[in-house]
Amino acid sequence: MMLASMIRSELGAIASEKSPDGKTTLIKAHMKANYVQVASTFLLVAAALSACHGPLLPKNSLPSVTEAGTVLQNFKGEYSYGGGDWALNPTTGR
Amino acid sequence: MGAESNDGEVAAWTIYNSPDGVERLVKLFPECMPSGQAYALAVLCRLDKAAFQSLTNSFCRENGDIRVASGCSGWAETRTELLRQMKLSKSALAFHPSRPPRRYSSMSFRGDQRDVYELIAKSDEFVVCVDGAKAGTSAFATGDPNPVTKS
């Protein structure tokens, strides 16, 4: 939402801007600079979200259900969510 | 940045997202180790309350606490308390369908082999073996997976 409104306002600013000699060179340069700024902001937001919650992985990237059953059957580690297990073995972090 | 989700959590999440998750978990439950049983129950608690209730008695009849971890703490939780926590929507020990496991590369299993129950048993032996051992000197507390007894 924030990103979309930012793009809209930038495009509005570009549309209303006129170069003194009537050429579009300045506008193009301005647009390029703004796209770079928007792309940088997007990457920053994506990196921040990824750091907080981990990357969003699509459902089809899940392992097979049969394999999951075998893994769950033999699992002897801690019951935890989100990787809280590192605390029990700080040497290896796993 | 924190750590990644373990294989147990990924397995539980995978079965939760399968079309026959309830049947699969009910069938798997008696064949699982304590932590695996806990994951199965936590998922069933969200998928099928009746199936969850039908397994809680047999879970509590077994001896031994469940090793749990959350954030940077790990501890042993009684089975009854763990079941209570699973039912709470805001508990860190409950399965949350809106929160997928945290993995930085792929969801494939990484092959976790660590047996925390065995580690605990070994560290307890270590403390008993060392005369005058003080709390906090066990192999488990220092993170040494291969404790050597010293006399």
gemmi code that builds the backbone of each chain (N, CA, C; Angstrom):
import gemmi

chains = {
    "A": [
        ("MET", (0.835, -1.212, 0.000), (0.000, 0.000, 0.000), (0.862, 1.251, 0.000)),
        ("MET", (1.809, 1.275, 0.926), (2.685, 2.440, 1.045), (3.508, 2.599, -0.218)),
        ("LEU", (3.965, 1.466, -0.750), (4.796, 1.472, -1.938), (3.981, 1.961, -3.136)),
        ("ALA", (2.741, 1.487, -3.223), (1.879, 1.876, -4.337), (1.598, 3.364, -4.314)),
        ("SER", (1.292, 3.911, -3.132), (0.992, 5.348, -3.038), (2.231, 6.178, -3.345)),
        ("MET", (3.378, 5.630, -2.997), (4.638, 6.317, -3.270), (4.874, 6.389, -4.780)),
        ("ILE", (4.610, 5.257, -5.465), (4.783, 5.237, -6.921), (3.824, 6.216, -7.578)),
        ("ARG", (2.552, 6.213, -7.095), (1.544, 7.116, -7.664), (1.975, 8.571, -7.526)),
        ("SER", (2.457, 8.941, -6.321), (2.838, 10.340, -6.094), (4.043, 10.722, -6.942)),
        ("GLU", (4.955, 9.773, -7.110), (6.131, 10.051, -7.934), (5.726, 10.253, -9.390)),
        ("LEU", (4.828, 9.402, -9.890), (4.387, 9.527, -11.278), (3.643, 10.842, -11.490)),
        ("GLY", (2.855, 11.227, -10.487), (2.137, 12.499, -10.560), (3.101, 13.661, -10.648)),
        ("ALA", (4.145, 13.596, -9.850), (5.141, 14.667, -9.844), (5.849, 14.743, -11.186)),
        ("ILE", (6.136, 13.587, -11.758), (6.813, 13.548, -13.050), (5.912, 14.114, -14.146)),
        ("ALA", (4.631, 13.721, -14.102), (3.701, 14.169, -15.139), (3.534, 15.675, -15.144)),
        ("SER", (3.560, 16.300, -13.959), (3.318, 17.737, -13.888), (4.590, 18.557, -14.134)),
        ("GLU", (5.696, 17.860, -14.206), (6.956, 18.588, -14.375), (7.243, 18.855, -15.855)),
        ("LYS", (7.764, 20.034, -16.146), (8.104, 20.368, -17.529), (9.533, 20.882, -17.570)),
        ("SER", (10.287, 20.437, -18.573), (11.654, 20.934, -18.698), (11.615, 22.314, -19.368)),
        ("PRO", (12.562, 23.202, -19.047), (12.523, 24.568, -19.551), (12.604, 24.638, -21.087)),
        ("ASP", (13.353, 23.764, -21.688), (13.506, 23.847, -23.151), (12.496, 22.963, -23.896)),
        ("GLY", (11.582, 22.386, -23.172), (10.559, 21.586, -23.825), (10.992, 20.173, -24.158)),
        ("LYS", (12.210, 19.824, -23.860), (12.674, 18.467, -24.162), (12.343, 17.528, -22.996)),
        ("THR", (12.396, 16.267, -23.283), (12.010, 15.294, -22.241), (13.202, 14.712, -21.499)),
        ("THR", (14.400, 15.139, -21.822), (15.601, 14.565, -21.224), (15.569, 14.634, -19.701)),
        ("LEU", (15.201, 15.805, -19.201), (15.196, 15.998, -17.749), (14.166, 15.092, -17.079)),
        ("ILE", (13.018, 14.984, -17.735), (11.959, 14.141, -17.166), (12.405, 12.686, -17.114)),
        ("LYS", (13.058, 12.225, -18.198), (13.527, 10.838, -18.240), (14.538, 10.576, -17.128)),
        ("ALA", (15.439, 11.524, -16.950), (16.455, 11.381, -15.906), (15.792, 11.328, -14.538)),
        ("HIS", (14.774, 12.169, -14.369), (14.047, 12.224, -13.109), (13.334, 10.891, -12.842)),
        ("MET", (12.714, 10.359, -13.929), (11.999, 9.083, -13.803), (12.960, 7.968, -13.409)),
        ("LYS", (14.126, 7.958, -14.051), (15.117, 6.919, -13.777), (15.538, 6.968, -12.304)),
        ("ALA", (15.798, 8.176, -11.841), (16.218, 8.349, -10.446), (15.134, 7.869, -9.493)),
        ("ASN", (13.885, 8.155, -9.841), (12.788, 7.753, -8.970), (12.572, 6.245, -8.962)),
        ("TYR", (12.732, 5.616, -10.140), (12.592, 4.169, -10.197), (13.657, 3.493, -9.337)),
        ("VAL", (14.861, 4.028, -9.387), (15.945, 3.478, -8.579), (15.593, 3.609, -7.104)),
        ("GLN", (15.036, 4.760, -6.751), (14.662, 5.001, -5.349), (13.554, 4.030, -4.902)),
        ("VAL", (12.558, 3.848, -5.773), (11.445, 2.943, -5.445), (11.954, 1.508, -5.322)),
        ("ALA", (12.815, 1.100, -6.281), (13.356, -0.264, -6.248), (14.179, -0.491, -4.989)),
        ("SER", (14.966, 0.513, -4.606), (15.786, 0.388, -3.399), (14.900, 0.237, -2.167)),
        ("THR", (13.837, 1.030, -2.122), (12.916, 0.963, -0.982), (12.279, -0.416, -0.899)),
        ("PHE", (11.871, -0.931, -2.078), (11.245, -2.249, -2.124), (12.201, -3.333, -1.614)),
        ("LEU", (13.446, -3.265, -2.071), (14.436, -4.258, -1.642), (14.683, -4.171, -0.139)),
        ("LEU", (14.712, -2.945, 0.355), (14.940, -2.729, 1.794), (13.803, -3.342, 2.614)),
        ("VAL", (12.569, -3.092, 2.172), (11.391, -3.626, 2.873), (11.404, -5.153, 2.816)),
        ("ALA", (11.733, -5.718, 1.632), (11.771, -7.181, 1.474), (12.828, -7.792, 2.376)),
        ("ALA", (13.981, -7.139, 2.448), (15.060, -7.656, 3.294), (14.660, -7.615, 4.767)),
        ("ALA", (13.989, -6.518, 5.160), (13.562, -6.376, 6.557), (12.539, -7.449, 6.914)),
        ("LEU", (11.572, -7.679, 6.014), (10.552, -8.700, 6.268), (11.175, -10.082, 6.331)),
        ("SER", (12.111, -10.324, 5.452), (12.775, -11.620, 5.416), (13.546, -11.862, 6.711)),
        ("ALA", (14.184, -10.827, 7.219), (14.956, -10.955, 8.460), (14.042, -11.236, 9.642)),
        ("CYS", (12.871, -10.627, 9.649), (11.954, -10.791, 10.778), (11.238, -12.130, 10.757)),
        ("HIS", (10.754, -12.544, 9.612), (9.879, -13.714, 9.555), (10.447, -14.866, 8.756)),
        ("GLY", (11.574, -14.709, 8.156), (12.088, -15.737, 7.270), (11.457, -15.550, 5.907)),
        ("PRO", (12.053, -16.119, 4.877), (11.505, -15.931, 3.539), (10.174, -16.634, 3.394)),
        ("LEU", (9.309, -16.069, 2.574), (8.024, -16.703, 2.345), (8.207, -17.761, 1.273)),
        ("LEU", (8.002, -19.003, 1.654), (8.212, -20.081, 0.703), (6.870, -20.591, 0.203)),
        ("PRO", (6.754, -20.835, -1.086), (5.484, -21.322, -1.617), (5.174, -22.728, -1.112)),
        ("LYS", (3.864, -23.054, -1.123), (3.404, -24.328, -0.595), (4.021, -25.512, -1.349)),
        ("ASN", (4.223, -25.331, -2.679), (4.724, -26.460, -3.464), (6.191, -26.762, -3.205)),
        ("SER", (6.851, -25.954, -2.329), (8.244, -26.246, -2.012), (8.354, -27.169, -0.800)),
        ("LEU", (7.222, -27.594, -0.244), (7.245, -28.464, 0.928), (7.748, -29.858, 0.549)),
        ("PRO", (8.396, -30.537, 1.499), (8.842, -31.904, 1.211), (7.655, -32.854, 1.068)),
        ("SER", (7.914, -34.083, 0.690), (6.805, -35.024, 0.493), (6.189, -35.398, 1.843)),
        ("VAL", (4.900, -35.682, 1.820), (4.176, -35.994, 3.056), (4.665, -37.327, 3.637)),
        ("THR", (4.984, -38.262, 2.769), (5.480, -39.564, 3.246), (6.795, -39.373, 3.998)),
        ("GLU", (7.669, -38.555, 3.412), (8.952, -38.280, 4.062), (8.718, -37.558, 5.388)),
        ("ALA", (7.763, -36.640, 5.399), (7.449, -35.896, 6.622), (7.001, -36.842, 7.734)),
        ("GLY", (6.219, -37.848, 7.362), (5.758, -38.829, 8.346), (6.926, -39.584, 8.972)),
        ("THR", (7.864, -39.985, 8.127), (9.038, -40.718, 8.628), (9.870, -39.825, 9.537)),
        ("VAL", (10.038, -38.577, 9.128), (10.830, -37.637, 9.933), (10.174, -37.406, 11.293)),
        ("LEU", (8.859, -37.216, 11.280), (8.150, -36.962, 12.541), (8.232, -38.178, 13.469)),
        ("GLN", (8.157, -39.343, 12.884), (8.243, -40.593, 13.644), (9.579, -40.714, 14.376)),
        ("ASN", (10.649, -40.312, 13.716), (11.994, -40.498, 14.280), (12.548, -39.254, 14.955)),
        ("PHE", (11.764, -38.206, 15.036), (12.279, -36.942, 15.566), (12.487, -37.006, 17.084)),
        ("LYS", (13.714, -36.657, 17.512), (14.054, -36.720, 18.944), (14.563, -35.384, 19.475)),
        ("GLY", (14.379, -34.346, 18.704), (14.841, -33.027, 19.137), (13.828, -32.333, 20.028)),
        ("GLU", (14.052, -31.060, 20.279), (13.122, -30.305, 21.122), (11.839, -29.988, 20.364)),
        ("TYR", (10.773, -29.911, 21.106), (9.504, -29.426, 20.567), (9.586, -27.901, 20.611)),
        ("SER", (9.659, -27.279, 19.460), (9.773, -25.811, 19.443), (9.255, -25.272, 18.120)),
        ("TYR", (8.990, -23.981, 18.100), (8.536, -23.326, 16.869), (9.445, -22.149, 16.559)),
        ("GLY", (9.837, -22.076, 15.315), (10.648, -20.945, 14.861), (12.106, -21.025, 15.218)),
        ("GLY", (12.575, -22.222, 15.528), (14.014, -22.397, 15.729), (14.511, -22.030, 17.102)),
        ("GLY", (13.709, -22.269, 18.098), (14.146, -21.959, 19.464), (15.144, -22.959, 20.014)),
        ("ASP", (15.533, -23.950, 19.195), (16.351, -25.034, 19.741), (17.816, -24.685, 19.927)),
        ("TRP", (18.271, -23.564, 19.341), (19.703, -23.265, 19.415), (20.182, -23.065, 20.839)),
        ("ALA", (19.277, -22.649, 21.713), (19.691, -22.321, 23.079), (20.203, -23.540, 23.839)),
        ("LEU", (19.708, -24.727, 23.456), (20.107, -25.910, 24.192), (21.487, -26.421, 23.777)),
        ("ASN", (21.988, -25.932, 22.661), (23.315, -26.326, 22.248), (24.022, -25.125, 21.641)),
        ("PRO", (24.450, -24.198, 22.493), (25.019, -22.950, 21.990), (26.330, -23.143, 21.234)),
        ("THR", (26.992, -24.275, 21.437), (28.264, -24.489, 20.753), (28.070, -24.654, 19.251)),
        ("THR", (27.085, -25.460, 18.912), (26.865, -25.710, 17.489), (25.827, -24.780, 16.901)),
        ("GLY", (25.003, -24.191, 17.774), (23.933, -23.341, 17.286), (22.807, -24.124, 16.645)),
        ("ARG", (22.797, -25.439, 16.806), (21.745, -26.252, 16.195), (21.089, -27.146, 17.250)),
    ],
    "B": [
        ("MET", (19.522, -12.739, 14.020), (18.629, -13.248, 13.003), (17.804, -14.436, 13.504)),
        ("GLY", (18.309, -15.160, 14.541), (17.580, -16.305, 15.053), (17.950, -17.559, 14.303)),
        ("ALA", (17.329, -18.664, 14.732), (17.676, -19.958, 14.152), (16.576, -20.436, 13.212)),
        ("GLU", (16.863, -21.554, 12.553), (15.881, -22.136, 11.651), (14.974, -23.094, 12.413)),
        ("SER", (13.816, -23.350, 11.832), (12.913, -24.341, 12.415), (13.534, -25.727, 12.276)),
        ("ASN", (13.266, -26.579, 13.236), (13.830, -27.934, 13.160), (12.985, -28.817, 12.224)),
        ("ASP", (13.505, -30.011, 11.979), (12.822, -30.927, 11.051), (11.450, -31.348, 11.564)),
        ("GLY", (11.311, -31.438, 12.874), (10.022, -31.826, 13.444), (8.935, -30.824, 13.089)),
        ("GLU", (9.286, -29.553, 13.196), (8.311, -28.510, 12.885), (7.970, -28.514, 11.390)),
        ("VAL", (8.993, -28.691, 10.554), (8.757, -28.729, 9.106), (7.873, -29.928, 8.748)),
        ("ALA", (8.141, -31.066, 9.391), (7.338, -32.266, 9.124), (5.879, -32.031, 9.544)),
        ("ALA", (5.701, -31.452, 10.721), (4.347, -31.187, 11.217), (3.611, -30.239, 10.271)),
        ("TRP", (4.313, -29.218, 9.803), (3.719, -28.234, 8.889), (3.329, -28.892, 7.560)),
        ("THR", (4.211, -29.776, 7.087), (3.954, -30.464, 5.811), (2.709, -31.335, 5.923)),
        ("ILE", (2.601, -32.063, 7.017), (1.431, -32.943, 7.185), (0.165, -32.108, 7.394)),
        ("TYR", (0.312, -31.007, 8.106), (-0.844, -30.110, 8.296), (-1.409, -29.664, 6.944)),
        ("ASN", (-0.515, -29.406, 5.987), (-0.939, -28.919, 4.676), (-1.329, -30.027, 3.699)),
        ("SER", (-1.296, -31.269, 4.147), (-1.674, -32.364, 3.246), (-3.182, -32.605, 3.349)),
        ("PRO", (-3.784, -33.163, 2.315), (-5.250, -33.351, 2.333), (-5.744, -34.339, 3.395)),
        ("ASP", (-4.895, -35.323, 3.755), (-5.331, -36.322, 4.747), (-4.520, -36.194, 6.046)),
        ("GLY", (-4.272, -34.967, 6.443), (-3.438, -34.698, 7.614), (-3.914, -35.365, 8.899)),
        ("VAL", (-5.212, -35.296, 9.159), (-5.747, -35.844, 10.416), (-5.527, -37.357, 10.490)),
        ("GLU", (-5.930, -38.055, 9.445), (-5.785, -39.523, 9.419), (-4.309, -39.911, 9.561)),
        ("ARG", (-3.481, -39.197, 8.859), (-2.043, -39.487, 8.867), (-1.460, -39.302, 10.277)),
        ("LEU", (-1.828, -38.200, 10.934), (-1.278, -37.917, 12.267), (-1.785, -38.916, 13.308)),
        ("VAL", (-3.054, -39.262, 13.217), (-3.619, -40.232, 14.170), (-2.910, -41.579, 14.022)),
        ("LYS", (-2.614, -41.946, 12.778), (-1.945, -43.219, 12.514), (-0.476, -43.163, 12.971)),
        ("LEU", (0.150, -42.022, 12.774), (1.571, -41.866, 13.127), (1.804, -41.764, 14.632)),
        ("PHE", (0.850, -41.191, 15.323), (1.020, -40.849, 16.736), (1.647, -41.957, 17.595)),
        ("PRO", (1.099, -43.187, 17.577), (1.683, -44.224, 18.453), (3.098, -44.628, 18.076)),
        ("GLU", (3.504, -44.321, 16.841), (4.839, -44.719, 16.379), (5.879, -43.630, 16.609)),
        ("CYS", (5.432, -42.471, 17.091), (6.356, -41.337, 17.252), (7.049, -41.349, 18.612)),
        ("MET", (8.190, -40.661, 18.659), (8.897, -40.405, 19.907), (8.150, -39.252, 20.616)),
        ("PRO", (8.493, -38.949, 21.885), (7.723, -37.925, 22.628), (7.568, -36.577, 21.904)),
        ("SER", (8.649, -36.042, 21.345), (8.533, -34.740, 20.664), (7.672, -34.835, 19.412)),
        ("GLY", (7.806, -35.936, 18.698), (6.994, -36.143, 17.506), (5.519, -36.237, 17.874)),
        ("GLN", (5.239, -36.905, 18.987), (3.850, -37.008, 19.452), (3.308, -35.626, 19.804)),
        ("ALA", (4.175, -34.820, 20.409), (3.748, -33.461, 20.781), (3.410, -32.642, 19.533)),
        ("TYR", (4.244, -32.744, 18.503), (3.949, -32.021, 17.254), (2.638, -32.509, 16.638)),
        ("ALA", (2.454, -33.835, 16.653), (1.231, -34.401, 16.073), (-0.002, -33.863, 16.819)),
        ("LEU", (0.081, -33.846, 18.150), (-1.050, -33.350, 18.939), (-1.301, -31.863, 18.697)),
        ("ALA", (-0.216, -31.103, 18.601), (-0.371, -29.654, 18.402), (-1.083, -29.359, 17.088)),
        ("VAL", (-0.756, -30.116, 16.049), (-1.412, -29.909, 14.755), (-2.871, -30.374, 14.828)),
        ("LEU", (-3.088, -31.526, 15.467), (-4.457, -32.042, 15.595), (-5.343, -31.089, 16.394)),
        ("CYS", (-4.734, -30.408, 17.339), (-5.483, -29.444, 18.156), (-6.120, -28.367, 17.271)),
        ("ARG", (-5.471, -28.064, 16.152), (-6.009, -27.061, 15.219), (-6.882, -27.694, 14.130)),
        ("LEU", (-6.549, -28.940, 13.773), (-7.254, -29.573, 12.653), (-8.533, -30.289, 13.069)),
        ("ASP", (-8.464, -31.006, 14.198), (-9.585, -31.863, 14.589), (-9.589, -32.043, 16.109)),
        ("LYS", (-10.463, -31.312, 16.769), (-10.496, -31.325, 18.242), (-10.798, -32.723, 18.792)),
        ("ALA", (-11.693, -33.435, 18.125), (-12.086, -34.769, 18.610), (-10.899, -35.729, 18.548)),
        ("ALA", (-10.171, -35.678, 17.444), (-8.993, -36.540, 17.296), (-7.941, -36.171, 18.337)),
        ("PHE", (-7.801, -34.883, 18.582), (-6.852, -34.394, 19.590), (-7.215, -34.953, 20.965)),
        ("GLN", (-8.477, -34.807, 21.338), (-8.938, -35.277, 22.650), (-8.766, -36.785, 22.812)),
        ("SER", (-8.964, -37.509, 21.716), (-8.887, -38.974, 21.803), (-7.460, -39.462, 22.090)),
        ("LEU", (-6.470, -38.614, 21.842), (-5.081, -39.040, 22.035), (-4.423, -38.455, 23.287)),
        ("THR", (-5.065, -37.481, 23.908), (-4.428, -36.803, 25.047), (-4.208, -37.744, 26.237)),
        ("ASN", (-5.167, -38.667, 26.475), (-5.013, -39.575, 27.617), (-3.793, -40.469, 27.471)),
        ("SER", (-3.634, -41.050, 26.281), (-2.483, -41.947, 26.091), (-1.179, -41.158, 26.148)),
        ("PHE", (-1.207, -39.908, 25.703), (-0.008, -39.058, 25.771), (0.377, -38.797, 27.227)),
        ("CYS", (-0.610, -38.509, 28.057), (-0.330, -38.193, 29.468), (-0.006, -39.428, 30.308)),
        ("ARG", (-0.432, -40.588, 29.837), (-0.124, -41.821, 30.576), (1.363, -42.170, 30.513)),
        ("GLU", (2.021, -41.743, 29.453), (3.455, -42.043, 29.304), (4.264, -41.249, 30.323)),
        ("ASN", (5.407, -41.821, 30.702), (6.268, -41.127, 31.664), (7.212, -40.163, 30.965)),
        ("GLY", (7.683, -39.211, 31.736), (8.724, -38.299, 31.243), (8.175, -37.008, 30.685)),
        ("ASP", (8.876, -35.920, 31.008), (8.496, -34.611, 30.488), (8.948, -34.476, 29.031)),
        ("ILE", (8.453, -33.448, 28.392), (8.808, -33.185, 26.995), (9.817, -32.037, 26.959)),
        ("ARG", (10.911, -32.243, 26.229), (11.904, -31.172, 26.081), (11.355, -30.150, 25.098)),
        ("VAL", (11.246, -28.918, 25.539), (10.722, -27.858, 24.677), (11.715, -26.702, 24.623)),
        ("ALA", (11.560, -25.856, 23.647), (12.402, -24.656, 23.537), (11.579, -23.541, 22.928)),
        ("SER", (11.897, -22.341, 23.369), (11.239, -21.164, 22.804), (12.189, -19.982, 22.945)),
        ("GLY", (12.421, -19.296, 21.850), (13.371, -18.190, 21.892), (14.735, -18.701, 22.291)),
        ("CYS", (15.308, -18.124, 23.339), (16.638, -18.578, 23.750), (16.585, -19.415, 25.025)),
        ("SER", (15.432, -20.015, 25.315), (15.351, -20.871, 26.502), (14.862, -22.265, 26.144)),
        ("GLY", (15.398, -23.237, 26.848), (14.935, -24.602, 26.686), (14.635, -25.179, 28.060)),
        ("TRP", (13.616, -25.999, 28.162), (13.279, -26.575, 29.456), (12.451, -27.850, 29.253)),
        ("ALA", (12.193, -28.541, 30.362), (11.353, -29.730, 30.319), (9.950, -29.339, 30.760)),
        ("GLU", (8.977, -29.663, 29.930), (7.591, -29.306, 30.238), (6.799, -30.570, 30.555)),
        ("THR", (5.969, -30.491, 31.566), (5.139, -31.665, 31.853), (4.142, -31.852, 30.705)),
        ("ARG", (3.751, -33.073, 30.498), (2.855, -33.378, 29.384), (1.516, -32.649, 29.526)),
        ("THR", (1.018, -32.602, 30.749), (-0.275, -31.941, 30.978), (-0.193, -30.445, 30.663)),
        ("GLU", (0.884, -29.821, 31.118), (1.031, -28.393, 30.879), (1.238, -28.105, 29.390)),
        ("LEU", (1.971, -28.991, 28.730), (2.191, -28.791, 27.296), (0.865, -28.860, 26.526)),
        ("LEU", (0.022, -29.798, 26.911), (-1.293, -29.896, 26.263), (-2.112, -28.630, 26.500)),
        ("ARG", (-1.999, -28.113, 27.706), (-2.731, -26.877, 28.034), (-2.238, -25.724, 27.162)),
        ("GLN", (-0.902, -25.661, 26.993), (-0.307, -24.586, 26.185), (-0.713, -24.698, 24.712)),
        ("MET", (-0.831, -25.941, 24.238), (-1.199, -26.148, 22.828), (-2.563, -25.552, 22.499)),
        ("LYS", (-3.421, -25.536, 23.498), (-4.788, -25.052, 23.273), (-4.872, -23.526, 23.271)),
        ("LEU", (-3.845, -22.867, 23.807), (-3.878, -21.411, 23.898), (-3.458, -20.784, 22.568)),
        ("SER", (-4.243, -19.840, 22.111), (-3.968, -19.276, 20.784), (-2.685, -18.450, 20.741)),
        ("LYS", (-2.287, -17.889, 21.880), (-1.105, -17.030, 21.861), (0.149, -17.692, 22.441)),
        ("SER", (0.040, -18.961, 22.761), (1.197, -19.619, 23.369), (2.296, -19.885, 22.345)),
        ("ALA", (3.540, -19.750, 22.796), (4.690, -20.054, 21.936), (4.811, -21.555, 21.716)),
        ("LEU", (4.095, -22.345, 22.498), (4.164, -23.796, 22.364), (2.951, -24.365, 21.620)),
        ("ALA", (2.192, -23.483, 21.013), (1.031, -23.930, 20.228), (1.369, -23.870, 18.743)),
        ("PHE", (0.727, -24.736, 17.973), (0.913, -24.715, 16.523), (0.052, -23.595, 15.943)),
        ("HIS", (0.669, -22.741, 15.139), (-0.068, -21.625, 14.533), (-0.097, -21.804, 13.015)),
        ("PRO", (-1.254, -22.120, 12.446), (-1.342, -22.326, 10.997), (-0.913, -21.114, 10.172)),
        ("SER", (-0.944, -19.938, 10.767), (-0.563, -18.736, 10.003), (0.947, -18.496, 10.024)),
        ("ARG", (1.662, -19.310, 10.766), (3.120, -19.102, 10.847), (3.887, -20.289, 10.274)),
        ("PRO", (4.339, -20.181, 9.035), (5.097, -21.301, 8.458), (6.453, -21.447, 9.131)),
        ("PRO", (7.063, -22.624, 9.023), (8.389, -22.806, 9.633), (9.389, -21.819, 9.042)),
        ("ARG", (10.376, -21.499, 9.839), (11.387, -20.538, 9.394), (12.599, -21.296, 8.821)),
        ("ARG", (12.750, -21.175, 7.530), (13.899, -21.775, 6.848), (14.466, -20.737, 5.894)),
        ("TYR", (15.778, -20.629, 5.840), (16.377, -19.575, 5.023), (16.640, -19.978, 3.579)),
        ("SER", (16.728, -21.269, 3.303), (16.978, -21.649, 1.907), (15.808, -22.452, 1.344)),
        ("SER", (15.663, -23.681, 1.810), (14.546, -24.475, 1.298), (13.899, -25.230, 2.455)),
        ("MET", (12.721, -25.776, 2.166), (11.975, -26.495, 3.204), (12.397, -27.960, 3.304)),
        ("SER", (13.378, -28.363, 2.543), (13.763, -29.782, 2.597), (14.345, -30.114, 3.966)),
        ("PHE", (14.227, -31.376, 4.360), (14.706, -31.779, 5.681), (16.224, -31.718, 5.735)),
        ("ARG", (16.745, -31.226, 6.838), (18.195, -31.076, 6.946), (18.842, -32.270, 7.654)),
        ("GLY", (18.021, -33.214, 8.104), (18.538, -34.438, 8.711), (18.919, -34.290, 10.169)),
        ("ASP", (18.049, -33.660, 10.950), (18.319, -33.515, 12.390), (18.407, -34.898, 13.040)),
        ("GLN", (19.511, -35.176, 13.676), (19.684, -36.474, 14.333), (19.836, -36.339, 15.848)),
        ("ARG", (19.923, -35.105, 16.317), (20.221, -34.895, 17.733), (19.086, -35.435, 18.619)),
        ("ASP", (19.489, -36.224, 19.596), (18.524, -36.788, 20.534), (18.675, -36.035, 21.860)),
        ("VAL", (17.805, -35.069, 22.103), (17.932, -34.248, 23.316), (17.692, -35.060, 24.583)),
        ("TYR", (16.859, -36.086, 24.459), (16.553, -36.899, 25.635), (17.789, -37.695, 26.069)),
        ("GLU", (18.530, -38.162, 25.085), (19.755, -38.885, 25.389), (20.809, -37.924, 25.953)),
        ("LEU", (20.868, -36.719, 25.376), (21.821, -35.708, 25.868), (21.562, -35.369, 27.333)),
        ("ILE", (20.286, -35.228, 27.651), (19.904, -34.909, 29.029), (20.311, -36.050, 29.952)),
        ("ALA", (20.029, -37.271, 29.515), (20.360, -38.433, 30.338), (21.868, -38.492, 30.585)),
        ("LYS", (22.645, -38.226, 29.532), (24.107, -38.250, 29.671), (24.585, -37.158, 30.614)),
        ("SER", (24.005, -35.979, 30.501), (24.447, -34.877, 31.355), (24.092, -35.148, 32.813)),
        ("ASP", (22.950, -35.820, 33.033), (22.567, -36.192, 34.395), (23.572, -37.182, 34.974)),
        ("GLU", (23.972, -38.162, 34.140), (24.977, -39.139, 34.562), (26.271, -38.430, 34.916)),
        ("PHE", (26.628, -37.460, 34.107), (27.872, -36.726, 34.296), (27.884, -36.020, 35.654)),
        ("VAL", (26.762, -35.379, 35.954), (26.673, -34.656, 37.229), (26.763, -35.623, 38.401)),
        ("VAL", (26.143, -36.802, 38.240), (26.169, -37.790, 39.309), (27.583, -38.354, 39.488)),
        ("CYS", (28.290, -38.564, 38.370), (29.616, -39.184, 38.417), (30.668, -38.289, 39.067)),
        ("VAL", (30.592, -37.013, 38.855), (31.618, -36.117, 39.354), (31.321, -35.738, 40.795)),
        ("ASP", (32.205, -36.134, 41.688), (32.008, -35.819, 43.100), (32.074, -34.319, 43.316)),
        ("GLY", (31.121, -33.811, 44.058), (31.115, -32.391, 44.366), (30.776, -31.510, 43.174)),
        ("ALA", (30.202, -32.089, 42.165), (29.848, -31.289, 40.981), (28.811, -30.244, 41.357)),
        ("LYS", (28.978, -29.053, 40.814), (28.025, -27.987, 41.119), (27.106, -27.788, 39.920)),
        ("ALA", (25.988, -27.197, 40.182), (25.032, -26.933, 39.106), (25.695, -26.058, 38.046)),
        ("GLY", (25.395, -26.354, 36.795), (25.936, -25.555, 35.701), (27.220, -26.099, 35.135)),
        ("THR", (27.735, -27.209, 35.708), (28.975, -27.767, 35.185), (28.723, -28.980, 34.305)),
        ("SER", (27.471, -29.295, 34.049), (27.196, -30.471, 33.239), (27.557, -30.211, 31.783)),
        ("ALA", (27.762, -31.306, 31.052), (28.108, -31.195, 29.641), (26.997, -30.480, 28.891)),
        ("PHE", (25.776, -30.721, 29.312), (24.653, -30.111, 28.619), (24.698, -28.599, 28.757)),
        ("ALA", (25.010, -28.142, 29.970), (25.051, -26.701, 30.207), (26.178, -26.043, 29.422)),
        ("THR", (27.272, -26.761, 29.206), (28.384, -26.159, 28.477), (28.317, -26.440, 26.991)),
        ("GLY", (27.317, -27.202, 26.593), (27.118, -27.441, 25.171), (28.013, -28.527, 24.608)),
        ("ASP", (28.693, -29.285, 25.462), (29.570, -30.348, 24.973), (28.751, -31.605, 24.719)),
        ("PRO", (28.649, -32.028, 23.455), (27.824, -33.198, 23.166), (28.483, -34.516, 23.572)),
        ("ASN", (29.791, -34.504, 23.853), (30.499, -35.720, 24.251), (31.178, -35.518, 25.599)),
        ("PRO", (30.413, -35.596, 26.649), (30.982, -35.307, 27.961), (32.027, -36.332, 28.396)),
        ("VAL", (33.077, -35.851, 29.045), (34.112, -36.742, 29.568), (34.114, -36.575, 31.071)),
        ("THR", (33.939, -37.678, 31.785), (33.901, -37.568, 33.237), (35.309, -37.368, 33.783)),
        ("LYS", (35.409, -36.468, 34.724), (36.698, -36.193, 35.348), (36.590, -36.503, 36.830)),
        ("SER", (37.635, -37.102, 37.379), (37.563, -37.402, 38.805), (38.638, -36.623, 39.548)),
    ],
}
model = gemmi.Model(1)
for chain_id, residues in chains.items():
    chain = gemmi.Chain(chain_id)
    for i, (resn, *xyz) in enumerate(residues, 1):
        res = gemmi.Residue()
        res.name, res.seqid = resn, gemmi.SeqId(i, " ")
        for name, pos in zip(("N", "CA", "C"), xyz):
            atom = gemmi.Atom()
            atom.name, atom.element = name, gemmi.Element(name[0])
            atom.pos, atom.b_iso = gemmi.Position(*pos), 0.0
            res.add_atom(atom)
        chain.add_residue(res)
    model.add_chain(chain)
structure = gemmi.Structure()
structure.add_model(model)
structure.setup_entities()
